[in-house]
Amino acid sequence: MPVTVRIPTPLRPFTGQRDRVEADGATVGQILRFVTDAHPDLARHLYGDDGRLRSFVNVYVNDEDIRRLRKEDTPVRADDTVSIVPSVAGGSGVADRAPAERPPAGELPRLSHEEVRRYSRHLIMPEVGLEGQRRLKAARVLCVGAGGLGSPSSLYLTAAGVGTIGLVDFDTVDESNLQRQILYAQSDVGRPKLEAAAERLRGMNPGVRVVTHETALTSANALDVFRDYDVIVDGADNFPTRYLVNDACVLLGKPNAYGSIFRFDGQASVFGTPGGPCYRCLYPEPPPPGLVPSCAEGGVLGVLPGIIGTIQATEAIKLIIGAGETLAGRLLLFDALAMDFRTLKLQRDPDCPVCGDAPTVTELIDYDQFCGVTPHANAGALPAELETTVVDLKARLDGGDGTWVLDVREPHEYDICRIEGSTLIPLGDLPKRLAELPDDGRPIVVHCKSGVRSAKAVRLLREQGFGTATNLKGGILEWIRTVDPRQPMY
């Protein structure tokens, strides 16, 4: 009887959009090889060039991380479920889970009569009560990012009466944010996010102090920014910041309420608690630049950050008031398409370079370098000679030089806007459809939304002998901005 293998959203393009596949084998290694033999395009996402399972891909048998067993030699039975859990731009038994620790009472601030009325639904809960609400008033929580995850988490933490809310961001409000970033209104488009967010939060609860840090979070400033806060809520949207937040939290002893989202999938946990795991225990290394698409490239269901961000706020509140069990030592997975919540066990890695028994990372490092990202450049950028501008492409098309335009986006993106005369072959299908490309030496210009996926396609085509393939710099967004503004942008 075959074993069920659960495929997460980021990897479903390589399994024909299937969320589950059946595989035969007696061990995890055999099961994974069976799946990659059936779906060859999946192999490079699971295995490195050395043939070993990638460090940013976790594999669970039921709810056990195989790294704690015998890795790929772990035996499987017919009734087992194998889950693949990759990192996206997110233990043991109950006795080992880290419960929320009640912080020292100290001199907690008193509640005014107005605050007693405002928080009355908290006060009548024995798990919160008067002391718990006073702890919330005394607490300081920092939200890293004021976007999809930072919006719901900061709103609910403000409504709950957390005394000080810190926000770190340096972006402006874009119209495309409004589909999910519920802090903002149409009238905020073009405003600095922190200016609009602070105004909204202060209007919601005048008793809460909102502190803004309008800056890019870096190794030079993270410790100073984090130092005065009790809990850090990680709503970052890139891997360098994820690892920076994790390491700063561990070095300072701050709990990290983690959340991540992609398309229909969400992850949440609590890292950095005493004796508990950190983000590096789950994902020791980041994926290579460009291998994992961002939400800007892959999309995200608008309500998904509301669900995950609210879970992050819930964990922060529990940490502050010392009630219940947090997600420390557990990884929560949410599949919105299936409306399925699962919790997997997660243990601290004694060899972790940050939180392990003999840590080697004792100060913040260069996280762009650690993640292989070139500052001020797109991840996975091509050499200049392999890039083409939209102005050049327009001239070539008008001149009729036979240039063949390949669109590697998905069909639903092609329906929104397109370059007239282009041929659509989604990136995931390209290796199987190379025969459809011209082999007569004509120039081939490849484009996607912004140039990231098409850069991967150009590399693939060059490796396969298509020596004229070049990447359209800036993708169709730049084409619309510069050449054809009549089409909608997304």
Helices and strands as residue ranges (DSSP letters): E 3-6, G 9-15, E 20-23, H 28-38, G 40-42, H 43-46, E 57-61, E 64-65, G 66-68, G 71-73, E 81-86, G 94-96, H 113-118, H 120-123, H 129-138, E 140-144, H 150-160, E 164-169, G 175-179, G 186-188, H 193-204, E 209-214, H 222-226, E 231-234, H 239-252, E 256-262, E 265-271, H 279-282, H 295-298, H 304-321, E 330-335, E 340-345, H 367-370, G 384-386, E 387-388, H 390-399, E 404-407, H 411-414, E 423-424, G 427-432, G 434-436, E 444-447, H 452-463, E 469-472, H 475-482
